Amino acid sequence: MISYTSRRPDISIVMPCLDERSTVGLCIEDSKKYIKGRGLQGEIIVVDNGSTDGSADEAKKHGAKVLRVPRKGYGRALRAGISRAEGDVIVFADCDTTYDLLDLDKFYYPLKAGKYDIIIGDRLSGGIEKGAIPLLHIPGVKFLSLCGRMAFGTDVRDFHCGLRSITRKAARKMRLRANGMEFATEFIAEAAEKGLRIGQCPITLRRCTKKRRSKLRTFRDGMRHLWFIISRYMAD
């Protein structure tokens, strides 16, 4: 069980969750091990986004704070998690075991030291295990990331990685409104517009070994990202 004290946490780990009962507990336990192993004060927030499989109860059983956001949407869940997080550094991570939550040093310490305001994971440089995502998603991520770089004047290689971090101070400067998967793109666009310092970290995307239903919808989600890029660029 995480011990929550009156002192502000060093780190908040925020996990959006939709029907991830088989994996959410594993991710919480890895997060707890990381926090304890580094001697940090931390909190783990699971944002349950309308699960019907008992994910929220499973998260509570493993000692996480559970925030219920019944109206579905990746961005809606993460925006709620950010607003509730109290850590000096806030880490976002999917709770499907595809990211190594025992190894968050590159997402925490550079921000704590003031080197960057944000760090974005880079699966394209770090590697993607076979079966981790459909092959069609990889060229889509590359194309949309290229569009994002051109539109927003940033060098971020992987616009859609679900593992990223931000200082609490920088998070308070962001004006995030997206409700769906396009939140990942909006997050980078806002950071670039606000002049925040963005670092990047190669990571490996792992294949989830548990049976689960993917939440990704290749065409729909890709078009949401593309429409966001076009509309934001035209508005600017």
N, C-alpha and C positions, 0 to 999 in steps of 0.2 A: 504494500500500500504506500502510495506517495504521501509524505508528510507535508501538508500545506501550512505554512507559517504566515505571520503577519508581515514578514519582510517581503518586498517585491521580488518575484522570481527572477532568476538570471535568464531563464529560457522558458518559453511556452511552445509546446508542440501541438499544433492544431491539425486534426484529421477529419476531413469530410467523410461521412459514412452513409452508404445506402445499401442495405442488405449485405453486410460483410461479416456476419456472425462467425464464419469459419476462420477468419483471419484477423479480425480487429483485436482480439485478445493477444495474439502473437505480437502484433505491432506495438501494443501498449507495453507489453513486458520488455521488448527490446528498447523502447524509449526509456522506460524506468531504469534499465541497466545502464544505458548511456548516461543519464542524469546522475545516477548514484556513482558510477565509475569515475566521473569527472569531478565529483564533489560539489555539484551545483545544486542550487535551489531551483526547482522546476515544477511546472504544471503540465498536465496532458489533458487537452480538451478534445473530446470527440463530438463533432456536430452531426447529430443523427438527422438525416434529411428525409424522413418519412419511411424508415425501414419497417418491414412487416415480419421480419424473421427473428426478432429478439436481439438485434445487434446492440441496442441501447442497454439492455439488461446485462449483456455480456461485457460491454465496456465498463459499466459500473462495477461489476464483479471483479474486474482487474484493476480497479482503483482510479479510473479516469473521471474527470468532470464531464458530464454529459449535458450538452446543450441541444434542445430539440427544436428543429426548424422543419415543420411538416411540409411546407410548400417547397416542392422539389426545385433543384437548380444548383449546380456546382458553385457558381459565383455567389448565389444567395447564401449558401452554407458557409463559404469561406469569409464572406463579409461579416456574417454574424460571429464567426470565430475570432476574427481580428478585433472586432469591437469589444469582445469579452476578455481577450488575452491581456495579461498583466506583465509578461516577461520583458526584460530589456531587449531580448532577441526573440522574434517569433518565427518558428519553422513550420512550413506547411508540408504535409506528406500524405499521400494516399495510404489507406489502411488495408491494402491488399497484398502486402509482403513483397511488392515489386521493387521497393527501395530498401537499402541497408540502413536501418535506424540505429544500429550500433556504431555507426561511423559518421557522425555529424560534425566532426571537428572543423571541416572546411566551410561549413555553413554557420558555425557559431563564432569561433574565435576571431576571424577577420572582422566581423561586425562588432564584436565586443571591444576590439582594439581600435575601432574607428577607421579602419582602412577602407571599408565600403559601407554603403547604406543597405544594399540588397545583394544577394547572391542567387543566381539562377543555375540550376543543374543543367548539364549538357549531356544528353544521352547519345547524341550523334558523334561526339568525340570519345565518350567513355565506353560505349558499346551497348548493344541490345541483344539479350539472349534469344536464341531461337524459340519462337512460340510466345514471346513476351507480348507482342502486339501483332496484328495482321500486317503482312508485308506491304499492303497498299498504303498503310498509314505513314510509312517512312518517307516516300517521296512527297506525300502530302505535307508532312511536317517541314521538310526542307523547302518546299515551294512557299508555304505560308510564312515561314520564318524569313525567307528572302524578301517577300512582300512587306513584312513588318519592318525589316531593317531599312528598306528603301523609304517607307512611309514615315518612319519615326526617327530616323537618323541615329540608330543605335547599332552596335555590333553583336547583339545577342544572337547566338547560333541556334538555340533550341527554344522557341517561343512557348512550347506547350508542355515542358517538363513539369511534373506534379510535385517535385521536390525543390523547394526554394525557401529563402529566409529574408527577413527584413527587420531592421531595428524598430522598436516601438515608436521612437521619435519620428522616423521616416514614415511609418504607417499612418501617423496622425496627419501627415501632409497630403496623403493620397485622397482623391475624390473618386472612389470606385462605385460604379453603379450597375455593372453587368450582372445578370442573374444566371446565365448559362455557362457553357464551356468557354465562351469567348472572354470570360473573366481573365484567363491566363494571358491573353493578348493585351487586354485593357491594362492589366497590372504593369506590363513593360512599357506600354505607351505612356501611361501616367508617370512612371518613374523617369522616363526620358524627358518628358515635358517639364517636370519639376526640377530637372537637373540633378537627380540623385545619382550617386556613384554606384554603378552596377558591376559586380564581379561575376565570373562564371566558373563553374567547377565540373570537370568531366566526371560522370557517374555511370554505373552500369545499371541498366534496367533489367531486372530479373523476371523470369517466368513464374507466375503464381502456380504453386503446386496443388492448391486446393480447387475443388470444383466450384465455380462461381459464374454468374452471368455478367458479361462485360457491359459496362454502362456506355461505352463509346458507340456512336453512330457515325460512321465514316463520312458519308455525304452531308448529312444534316449538320454535324458539328463543324466540318470543314467549311461549309458555306456560311455558318454563323461567324467564324473567325474572319473569313474573307470579307463579308459584308461589314463587319466592324472596322476592319482596316480601311476599306474604301470610304465608309461614311465618316470615320474620324479624320481621315486625311483631307477629305473634301471640306469638312467643317472648319479645319484649321486654315 
